[in-house]
Amino acid sequence: MAESRSPPVAKKVEHVMEMFGDVRVDNYYWLRDDSRTNPDMLSYLREENHYTDFVMSGTKQFENQLFAEIRGRIKEDDISAPLRKGPYYYYEKNLQGKEYIQHCRRLITDNKAEPSVYDTMPTGPDAPPEHVILDENTKAQEHDYYRIGAFKASPDHKLVAYAEDTKGDEIYTVNVIDSEALKPVGQQLKGLTSYLEWAGNDALLYITMDEILRPDKVWLHKLGTEQSSDVCLYHEKDDMFSLELHASESHKYLFVASESKTTRFVFSLDVSKTQDGLRVLTPRVDGIDSSVSHRGNHFFIQRRSTEFYNSELIACPVDDTSKTTVLLPHRESVKIQEIQLFRDHLAVFERENGLQKITVHRLPAEGQPLEGLQGGRNVSFVDPVYSVDSTESEFSSRVLRFKYCSMKTPPSVYDYDMDSGTSVVKKIDTVLGGFDASNYVTERKWVAASDGTQIPMSIVYNKKTCKA
């Protein structure tokens, strides 16, 4: 007879909580310990793990077989599509048998040439040498858990700041290193979120959390100073809101957003005038959700509300945010998902009839008036149904980079020339084990629901075993 074992039962310890005038009892509150040091909690979790191991012991052979099959389809020695940034190609590299990545770069031999969709990073014996800035495999050897949450090169590419989590609690420590000598610069910054951006070449903006791990404060750190002297630029005291941070594509502004379930408002920081602090860019208005980008002397604002549920796109002068121009009005049948700005172009990621699309608009020269956008060029895709996502591109170029995949196409990276309309695939993830995308067919059909509503249906099948 197979051995049986009773599962562990957590003890009940009454804990009374009061919030918003409501009193409730949580008998298992004692299991929460953000410090991971409570001996009773740790002992109980070990009992749970031992019981799980016992229950699953009969599947070990199958688990190993499944793991081997999955791993056997992954190309372990691989690199990401190199991204041109300033005078370098930046990329990530996987090594055979290693669990973590290397962060690398190579010098661009002809940095004065305008970026092109046909650019290829040279790798031959005459190419500039590969420079490994950070090897996560080496760093991970010192810890049971290791994760990089942010990896940011300074605007002049002389320094790199990276945020690392060594406990799995999503509380990060930021290190700054010389990108060539790889030596530490300044002091570590501790107790941070993974939100991290450069404010010029000698300062960082970062966000910290409160006792319930809600991102609530944004700080300015000057390199060479102690963290204790950092300046808090904003404290979000409303616990219904959390902060986030990102840089504009132009890298001239940083944007701090405070977001709840229904509301999102934004502050801006001029990187050339950090001493001026944050400036309210879009006000806190219940039900209004705003996202902001920057180009030239204009801010571009994607705004969503109950009235404009699919979002509208407006622009306003940097020096007068009250003067707005509607670039793309709200449309009932087209949802604006996000935008990506360039020196001369605007890429709009949209969804229509349930299908994603990218529309590219040519913009007036910087300094010229902005008016409503008309038409635009749609990016063409191979498959009838697919998924596309934005990724980092070079602001001053005409090359839009995006991620693409479908039910038969593995995750891919494309560069798109926004002037000529030419798309060039830069990388398709390799799937080992005999996979051949040409054996499969994808289709998109419309079917009627019981009330007559037309619903899109995505279909994939092997053309050798199934007829359309």
LOBA-94168 format. One record per residue: x, y negated, z of N, C-alpha, C in turn. Coordinates in steps of 0.02 Angstrom, whole numbers, plus 32768, in hexadecimal, padded with zeros to 4 digits. Layout:
N
XYZXYZXYZ...
END
This chain:
468
802B803C8000800080008000802C7FC28000801A7F927FD780417F547FD3803E7F2E801580757F10802680797EE98063804B7EAC805E80287E9D80947FFD7E61809580187E3180C980097DF280BF80217DBF80ED7FEE7D8780ED7FE07D6E81287FB07D37812F7FD27CF581207FAF7CC980FE7FCD7C8780EF7FD47C5E812E80047C318130800C7C05816A7FD17BD6816F7FBE7BC481AB7F867B9781B77FA07B5A81DC7F977B2081BF7FAF7AE281DD7F857AD2821B7FA87ABE824F7F857AAA828D7F5F7A6982827F2D7A5D82AB7F077A2082A77F1B79F182E07F2D79B582CE7F3F798282FF7F15794482EF7EE87933831A7EBA78FC830C7EE078BA83057ED1789782CE7EEF785582C27EB8782782A87EA977F382CD7E7377C582BD7E8E778A82957E6E777B825D7E82774282337E46771582287E5376D482297E1F76A3821C7E35767581E47E0B766E81B17E1B764281787DDA7628815B7DD875E7814F7D9E75C681327D5F75D4815B7D6775D8819D7D2E75E481C97D17762C81CB7D3A765881A97D27769F81A77D5876C781D17D3E76F281FC7D67771C82287D63776482107D9C778382067D9D77C981F27DD577EE82167DCE783082197DFE785A823B7E21788682087E637885820A7E8C78AF81DE7EB378DF820B7E9E791F820C7EBF795082377F027967821C7F12795381DF7F51796A81C17F80793081B17F7378F781D07F9E78BD81C57FE678CA81DB7FEE78F8820B803179078225805F792581EF8041793D81B88069795A8182808B79238158807578E58160809578AF813B80D178968162810A789781428148787E816181767866812A81737825811C819B780980E581E6781080F181FA7818813082417821813E82597868813682297897812F823978DF8126826478FA8160825478E5819E827C78FB81D78253791D820E8211791B820A81E77939823D81F17985823E820C79A28275821B79EA827681DD7A15826E81A47A01828B81667A288284814F7A2A823B815179F1821A813D79EE81D4816B7A1881A881AD7A1281B381DD7A37818B81D67A82819681C97A9681D581C17ADD81E481837AF981C1814C7AD281C1810F7AEA81A081197AF08155813C7AC0813681487AC380EE81737B0080DD81A27B10810881CB7B4C80FC819F7B8B80FE816F7B8D812D81417BC6813081187BCA80EF81017B9180D780DA7B90809881057BAA805E81437B94805B81707BAA8025817E7BF5802A81897C0E806681957C56806F81587C7F805A811D7C67806B80E07C8A805880D77C8A800C80E57C507FED80E17C4C7FA481117C7D7F82814E7C807F9C817F7CAF7F8081677CF77F8681467D077FBF812D7D4B7FC980F57D5B7F9880C57D2D7F91808C7D387F6480A37D3E7F1B80D57D177F0880EB7D167EC381247D477EB581377D6E7EE681717D9A7EDE81687DCC7EA5812B7DE07E97811F7E117E6281257DF47E1C812C7DB27E1681307D937DD481767D7D7DC281A77D8E7DEA81EB7D757DE082067D877D9A81FC7DC57D8682157DDA7D4581F47DB27D0D81B27DA77D13818F7D817CE081A67D387CE181B07D1C7D1D81C87CD77D22820B7CCF7CFE82387CFD7D0A827A7CFA7CEA82747D007C9F82477D2C7C88823D7D367C4182217CF67C2181EF7CD87C4281D07C9B7C2982027C627C27822A7C5C7C5D825D7C277C60828F7C2F7C2782A57C6D7C1C82D67C797BE782B97C687BA282787C787B9882597C6A7B5782547C1F7B4C823E7BFA7B7F82387BB17B78827C7B927B6C82AD7BA67B9482EF7B897B8D830E7B9B7B4982FC7BD67B3083177BEC7AF082FE7BC37AB582CB7B9B7ABF82B17B707A8982CC7B297A8D82F37B1B7AC1830E7AD87ACB83567AD47AB483657AA37A8B83AA7A977A7683CD7A707AAE83F97A917AD284177A737B0E844F7A427AFD84767A4F7AC984AB7A207AB6848E79F07A82847A79B67A99845479887A6E846279417A83845479127A56845878CB7A67841878A87A50840878717A7183CF78497A5D83E178227A1E83AF780379FF83BC77D879C583E1779A79DD841E778E79C78444775479DE841E771379D0841F76E67A0183FD76A679FB8430766E79F8842B764679C4845A760E79BC844575D579EB847375C27A178468758B7A4784A875627A4A84A475257A2F84E074FB7A2F8518751C7A08855475217A24858D753D7A00859575887A07856275AA7A24856875F27A32852C76197A198538765A7A0E8503768C7A0B84FE76AB7A5084C276AB7A6E84B776CD7AAE848F770C7AA1849F77417AC6847A77807ABE848477AC7AFB845977DF7B00845E78107B36847178537B19849778797B3F84B478B77B2684A778F07B57849079287B3D848879667B6484C079967B5284D979BA7B85850E79EB7B7B84F37A317B88850C7A617B6384F77AA77B6A84FF7ABE7BB384C97AD97BCF84CC7AF47C1284C87AC17C4A84C27A817C3A84BF7A4D7C6D84777A357C7584667A227CB284227A0E7CC2841579C47CB8844A799C7CB7844279537CB5846479367C77845878F67C6B847078D67C2E84AD78AA7C3C84CF78997C05850378677C0784EA78297BE384FA77EF7C0084E977AF7BE1852877967BBD8523778E7B7A855E77807B52855377437B25858C772C7B09858876F87AD585C676FD7AA885BF76E17A6C85F776DB7A3D85F676947A20863176797A158637763779F78621763979AE85FD7605799985E975FF7953862375DF792C8639760078F7867475E778D3866675A578AF862B759E789386197560786F85DC7541789185E9751E78C785B2750378F0859074C878CF85B074AA789C85927470787B855D74837847855E74C27832852C74D8780184E874DB782284B574C577FD847174C578188459750D78218438751C785A841F7561786583F27578782D83F775B8781C83D075D577E583B4761877FB837E762C77DB8361766E77E9839176A677D483C1769577AA83F076C77791843076CB77BB843576A277EF847076A4781A847976EA783884B67702783984C7774278578505773A78828502775278BF853C774D78EB8573777D78D385AE776278C485E5778F78AE85FE77BA78E8860F77F778D886277826790C8667784A78F88682783B78BD86BD785F78A486FC784A78C88735786678B28775785878D4878A780F78CF877177EB789D878377A478958752777678B8871E779278D686EB776978F787057750793B86EA7719795386FB7703799786EB773A79C98713774179FD870A77787A2C86C977727A5486AE77AC7A67867477AD7A93868977997AD98660776F7AF8866F77597B3C8635776F7B698643779B7B98861177B37BC8860F77827C0285D8775D7C0885D1772C7C3D85BC774E7C7E858E777D7C7A8576779F7CB6856577E77CA5858278167CCB8573785D7CC3854978727CFF8508787D7CF384DC78907D2984EF78D47D47850D78FF7D1F852179417D388555793B7D708584790D7D6885B679027D9C859678E47DDA856B78B37DD1854A78937E0A851D78C57E2F84FB78F07E0A84CB791E7E2884ED79537E53852D79607E48855079937E6F855179827EB9854A79437EC9854E792D7F0F850A79307F3284D579437F0E8492793F7F2B8468797C7F188437798C7F43840879C17F3383D579AA7EFF83C979697EFD839A794C7ECC83BC790F7EAF83B179047E6D83CE78C97E4E83A378B27E13839578727E11836F78567DDA8382780E7DCE838E77FC7D8F839A77B67D7C835777967D698346775F7D8A8307773D7D7C830F77017D4E834C76E57D4A835876AC7D1D83A276AC7D0C83B0769A7CCD83F576957CB583F776577C88841576217CA0841175E17C7D845675C27C73846775B57C3484A575927C24849875477C2984CA75227C4284C374D97C4784C274BB7C0184A9747E7BFA84A4745F7BB784E7745C7B92851F74557BB6856074547B94858074997B90855C74CC7BA9857075137BA485AE75237BCD85C374F67BFA85FE75037C2285EE752B7C6285B075297C77859B754B7CB4855F75777CA6855575A97CD0851A75D47CCD84FF75DB7D1484BE75D17D1C849C75DE7D5B846F761B7D53847376497D82844976857D7E842B76937DC383ED76AB7DC283C976BB7E0083C577067E0683D977217E4083D977697E4B83B1777C7E89838D77B37E82836677D07EB9838678137ECA839D781A7F0883C078587F1B839978827F4D8359786F7F59833078947F8882EE78AB7F6B82D9788E7F34829978A07F16825F78787F32826E78437F588239781A7F76822B77DB7F4D824B77D57F138242779B7EE68256775A7F088284775E7F3782A477237F5482EB77227F3982FD76ED7F15833A76ED7EED837176C37F0D83AE76D77EFD83EA76AF7F0C840876997ECA841776587EC58432763C7E87847D76327E8D84A1764B7E5C84E976417E5684F876187E18852975EB7E1D854175C57DE4858975D97DD8859975EB7D9985DD75FF7D8885F675D97D4B863875D47D47865875B97D0B864F75ED7CD3863275D97C9C861F760A7C69865B76297C458696760B7C4A86D376277C2D86FD764C7C61870E76297C97873876487CCB871076787CF786CD76727CF786A0769D7D1D86A876967D6886C5765E7D7E86CE76527DC68694762A7DE2868376347E22864B76107E41865875C47E41862275A07E38862475577E3B85F275417E70860A75207EA585DD75097EDA85C475427F05859175337F2D857575627F5D853975877F3F852B75C27F5A84EE75E67F4884B175BF7F60847A75C77F3C843975AC7F51840E75E77F6383F375E87FA083D076237FB9838676157FC7835E764B7FC3831776467FD382EE76267F9C82FE76337F5D82DD76117F2582AD76417F00828376237ED7825E764A7EA5828C76527E68827376707E33829B76777DF68294763A7DC9826C76087DDD826775CA7DB682A675A17DBF82CB75967D89830C75757D8D831A75537D4B832E75137D4D833F74EF7D0F837774BD7D1E83A074B17CEB83D4747E7CEF83B674397CE683CB740B7D1083B973C47D0A83F8739E7CF8840E73A47CB9844F738B7CA5848473C17CB084C373AD7CAD84FA73DE7CB5851173E67CFD84F773BE7D2A851073C07D6F84DA73C67DA3849E73DA7D90846773DF7DC0843774167DAB841374317DDC83E274667DD183A174537DF2836A74677DD3832874637DF2831274AA7E0282F774B37E3E82E074F67E5182A374F17E7E8282752A7E898245752C7EB1824E755F7EE98235754D7F258235757B7F5E81EE758C7F7181E775BC7FA081A575D57FB4819875C87FFE815775CB8010814575C680578145760B80768129761080B3812D764F80D88103768780B980D47676808E80AC76AA806C80C476B380238101769C8016812176A47FD580FC76807F9C80DE76477FAC80BF761C7F7A80F175E77F65810175E27F24812E75AD7F0D811075687F1C813175437F4A811075067F62813D74C87F62817F74CF7F5981AB74947F5B81DC74967F2181E7745C7F02821874567ECD8251742A7EE5828F74407ED882CB74207EF482FB740D7EBC832273D87ECA835973C37E9E839B73D07EC183C673F67EA1840874077EBE843F73EB7E92846D73C67EB184A873AD7E8E84E173DD7E9A850273F27E65853A74207E6C857074017E99858D742B7EC385C174137EF085A873FC7F34856573FC7F3D854873E97F7D852974267F9F851B74207FE084FC7456800584B174597FF5849574947FFA844E749D7FED8425747580208440746D805B841C74498090841273FF807E843973E5804F8432739F803C840873977FFC83EC73CD7FE283C373C97FA68384739F7FB3836B737F7F7F833273527F8582F373767F6F82C073757F9B827F73927F8A8259735D7F62824B736D7F238229733E7EF781DD73417EFD81C4737B7F12817B73827F1A816C73BE7F45813A73B67F71812173EC7F9B80D673F47F8D80C3742E7F72807C743D7F66805F745A7FA6803874327FCA801E7447800B7FDD746F80057FBA74697FCD7F7C748E7FC37F8C74D77FB37F7A75057FE17F8D754B7FD77F65756E7FA17F38754A7F7F7F1675657F457F40755B7F057F7675357F0B7FA075257ED17FE675427EDA800675547EA3804B756B7EA2807175447E6C80B3753B7E7880DC75157E49810075427E17810D75267DDD813875467DAC816175117D89819475267D6481C574F77D4881DC75107D0481E274E17CD4820174F37C94821F74B57C73824D74C07C46826D74897C21824A747E7BDF824A74407BC8822F74317B86825E744E7B518243745C7B15826D74767AE082A674457ACE829974047AD982CC73D17ACB830273CF7B0082F473EE7B3A832173EE7B75832D73A87B918300737A7B80830673377B9C82D9732C7BD882A973597BE1827B73547C19827373997C39826673987C7B825173D47C9E820973C87CB581E173FD7CB4819B73F77CC7818C74257D02816E74087D358158742D7D70810C742F7D6E80F0746B7D6E80A874737D6C808F748F7DAE805674767DC4803474917DFF7FF274AF7DE77FE774EF7DF77FB175147DD77F88753B7E0A7F4675387E007F1775627E257EF2758E7DF37EBC75AD7E097E9675D87DDB7E7675B07DA27E6375717DAF7E3E754B7D7D7E5F75097D697E9474F67D8C7EB174B37D827EFD74B77D7C7F18748E7D4F7F60748B7D467F7474447D347F9F74267D5C7FB773E37D4C800373E27D4D802173AF7D2E806873B27D1D808B73717D3180C9737A7D4C80F773437D57813073497D24815073117D15818A73127CE981C772F57D0D8202730C7CF9824172F17D12826D72E27CD6828072A37CCF82AF728F7C9B82F572A67CB0831272D47C8A835272F17C9D838972BC7CA1838372867C7A83B572517C7B83AB72207CB5837272277CD8836371F97D10834872217D4C836E72537D628355727D7D99834A72557DD9836D721D7DDF836571F47E1C831F71D67E2082FA71D47DE982B771B97DE9828371EB7E038297722A7E098269725D7E23823372717DF2820172947E0C81CA72AC7DE3819772757DD48179727B7D9A8146724C7D85810772737D7380CE725D7D8C808F727F7D7B808072757D31807B72AC7D0E806F72A97CC6802672B67CB5800A72EB7CD17FC272F77CCB7FA672FC7D127F7272D77D217F5972D47D667F3673157D7B7F2E731C7DBD7F0A73557DD97EBF73477DD27E9F736B7DA37E5773667D997E3B73AC7D997E0C73B97DC57DF073FC7DCB7DD474147D887DE974507D747DD0746D7D367DF8745D7CF87E2A74317CFE7E54741F7CC57E9774457CCB7EA974697C967EE774907C937F1374717C5D7F4E74577C717F7A74357C427FBF74567C3F7FDA745A7C02801F746F7BF78041743B7BCB8081742D7BD780A173F37BB780E274087B9480EF73E77B5A812E73ED7B36814673A77B24818373A27B0A819F73607AFA81C573627AB881BE732A7A9481E5731E7A5781E972D37A4B822572BA7A41822D72737A31821172467A6781E572197A5381C771EB7A84817F71FF7A94816F72407A8E812C72577A9C812C72967AC880FA729A7AF380E972D87B1580B072F97AEE80B3733A7AE7807D73617AC8805B73887AFF801973817B057FF4739E7B3D7FBE73CD7B237FC3740B7B387F8E743C7B297F5E743B7B647F1F742B7B587EEF741F7B8E7EB2744C7B867EA2746F7BBB7E68749C7BBB7E39748B7BF47DF874917BE77DC574827C1A7D8774AB7C0A7D5474A27C337D1474C47C257CF874AE7BE27D00746E7BD37CE874527B937D1474687B597D5674657B647D8674797B2F7DA674BB7B427D7D74F07B437D9475317B5D7DC875527B317DCD753F7AF27E00755A7AC57E3C752C7ABF7E3D74F77AE57E7474C67AE97E7474957AAF7E8A74597ABD7E9974277A8B7EE274127A947EFF73F57A607F4473DE7A647F4573937A597F60736F7A897F6473267A857FAD73117A8D7FBC72D47A7A7FFE72B77A827FF772727AA1802B725D7AC6802B721B7AE3807372017AE5807D71BF7AE180C071A47AE680DF71B37B2A812071BE7B2C814271CC7B6B813971937B9C813871557B838134711C7BB080EC71057BBE80BA71277BA3807471157BB1804871527BA68041717B7BD9801B71BA7BD27FD071AF7BCD7FB971707BD57F7171637BCF7F5B715D7B877F8A71527B597F7A714B7B127F81718F7AF07F4971B17AE77F4C71F57ACC7F3171F87A857F4E72257A5E7F3872337A1A7F28727D7A147EEE728E79F97EDC72D479F07EFF72EE79B27F2B731F79BB7F4D733E79837F26737979677F0E73A379947EE373DC79817EA773DC79AF7E6B73CF79957E3073CD79BF7E1C741379D67DF174167A087DD674567A1D7DAE747579E57DB874B679DB7D9274DB79A77D72751879C87D33752379B97D0E755A79D87D29759E79C47D4575A379887D5975E4796E7DA475F179717DCB75BF79877E1475C779897E2E75B279CE7E5275DE79EE7E6E75D07A307EB875C07A297ECC75867A457F1375757A487F3175997A847F6075C77A787F7F75EB7AAF7FBB75C77ACB7FE675AE7AA0802075877AB5803D75647A79806B75357A86808D75127A5080D875167A5B80FD750D7A24814675097A28815D74D079FD818274A17A1A8196746579F881DE746979DE81E8744879A5822A74427986823473F97973827073E9795E827F73A4794A8251738C7912824373B878E2821B73A478A881DA73CC78A081CD73FC78CB8194742978C28170743679048133744E78FB810B7466793380F074AB792080FD74DD794A80E27520793F80AA752B7972806F753C795A803475467985802275907984802575B079BE801175F679C57FC775F679D67F9E761479AA7F56761179B07F38765779AE7EF7765A79BA7ED1769879B37E8E768879927E8076AC795B7E4176A279377E2576E679257DE476F079327DC4773179277DE97769794B7E03775979857E25778A79AE7E6C779A79977E84777A79627EC6778979467EF4774D794F7F31775B79667F617725796F7F7B770B792C7F9076CC792C7FAF76B078F07FDC76777905800A766478D98036762C78E4802C75FA78AB801E75BC78BD80167586788B804D7553789780727542786280AA75147867809774D2784680A4749B786980967458785080D77430784A80DE740C7814811673DD780C8104739D78308132738378598124734878818146730A7862812A72CF786E814B72927857818F728B787A81BB7263785D81FC7258787B81F3723C78C18222724D78EE821E72347932821C71E7793181F071CB795A81E77183795D81AE716B7932819671957904815E718378DA811C719578FD80E5717278EB80A47180790B808E71C878FE806C71E4792F804F7227792880047221791C7FEB724878ED7FA4724978DE7F8B729178DF7F4A729978D67F2D72DC78D57F4E730978A27F5A734778B47F7C737678887F4A739678597F5D739C781A7F3273BA77E87F5373F977CB7F2B742B77BD7F457466779A7F7A748B77C27FB6748B77A87FEC74B177C67FF774F1779E8031750F77A98043754D7786803C758877B6801875BC77A1801175F877CA8049762977BC8065764577F08098767877E9807676B977D4809276DA77A28076771977898094775477AE806B778877BB808277C477DD8072780177B38099783677BD8093787277948056789B77A5804978A577E5801378D277FB7FD178AD78017F9978D077F97F5778AF78007F45789F78487F6478C178787F5978B278BE7F9D78B778E17FAB7888790E7FEE788279297FEC785679678026784D7986802D782079BF806B77F579B4806677B479C0809F778779BA80A6775E79FA80E477507A0B80F377287A47812B76F77A37812876BE7A57815E768D7A4E819C76A37A7581D4768B7A5F821376957A83823E76587A77827676547A9982A076187A9582BB760E7A4E82B875D07A3782D475BD79F6830075807A008324756D79CC834F753179CE832674F479BA831F74C479E882F2748B79DE83037463799F8343745979918357742C795A8357744F79168343748E7913834474B378D382FE74B878B582FC74D5787982BC74E3785882A8752C786082CC7551788B82C275987893829875A778D1825E75C578C6823375DC78FC824176267907825076387944825A767F7955821D7697797B820476D2796A81CC76EF798E81D3773A799481B0775779C481AF779F79CF817077BB79AD817777F7799181417815796B813F786079788104787B797D80FD78C4797F80B678D6796980AC79147956806A792D794580657975795D802D7995794D802479DA796480527A0B7941807279F5790A80A27A2078E980E77A0078E380ED79C178F6812D799D78F2814879917937818379AC794781A179A1798981AE7956799581B8794279D381C778FC79E281FF78E179B581F278A779978220788B7965822A78417973825F78267956826E77DE795A827577C479138251778D79048254776E78C2826B772678C8828F770E7896829D76C7788D827576AF78508253767678598227765C7824823E76157812824B760A77D3825E75C877BA821F759E77B28217756B77DA81D9754477DB81D37516779F8208750D7778820474E6773A81F2751276FE8214754B76F7820A757576BC81D575AB76C681C575BB7705819575F1771281B37636770F81F5763B77108218767B770C8220769A7751820E76DA7757821776FF7795824F7732778B827B773877BC82B2776877BA82B2778E77FC82AF77D177F782B177F9783482F977FA784F830177EA788F834377E978AE8351782878D6831B784878EC83257886791282E378AC791882E678EE791082AE791A791F82C7794E795082A67954798982BC798579BA82BD79CB799C82F379EF79A782F97A33798D82D47A6479BA82AA7A8D799C82887AC379C182A57B0579A882C97B2879D482E87B6779C282B57BA079C482CB7BDB79B1829F7C1579B482787C217975828D7C04793D826C7C1278FD82337BE578EB82297BAD791081F27B8078FF81FF7B5E78BC81CB7B5B789281CE7B3A7851818E7B12784781947AD0784A81597AA5784581337AAF780581557AC377CF81337ACB778E81027B05778E81057B3077C180D67B6877C580917B5277E0808C7B1377F6804F7AFD7818802E7AC477F27FED7ABF77FC7FC57A8B77DD7F9D7A6778147F9C7A2578127F7279FF78407F3C79DC78197F0179D878367EC879B678167EA3798D784A7E7E795C78327E537934785D7E0E7933783C7DDD794C78617D99794E78477D6A792B78787D317915785D7CFE78F578857CC37925788D7CAC792C78CB7C73795878D87C3F792F78FF7C00794178F77BC9791D79167BB8793B795A7BB27911798C7B9B792779CE7B4F792E79CC7B3279467A037AEA79527A047AC1791379F97ADF78D87A0B7ABB789A7A017ACC787979BE7AF3789C79957B04788179547B45785B79517B64784E798C7BA3782A798D7BDA7853796B7BFF7833793F7C377854791D7C747856794B7C90789179537CC9789C79807D0378B879587D40789A795E7D7978B579397D9378F579597DA67925792F7DBF796579477E02797379257E357982794E7E78799179337E8179DC792F7E9B79F478F77EA27A3C78EA7EE97A4B78D47F067A8178ED7F467A9A78D57F417AE578CC7F5E7AFE78957F5C7B46788A7F987B5B78607FA97B9C78657FDE7BB9783C7FC17BCB77F87FDB7BAE77C47FBD7BB777827FC77BFE77677FF37C2577877FFD7C6A77727FC87C99778E7FAB7C8677C77F7C7CB377E87F357C9977EB7F2C7C5A77D97EE97C3C77DE7EDC7C1277A07EA17C1A77847E8D7BF3774A7E637BB877607E6A7B81773E7E447B4577507DF97B507744
END
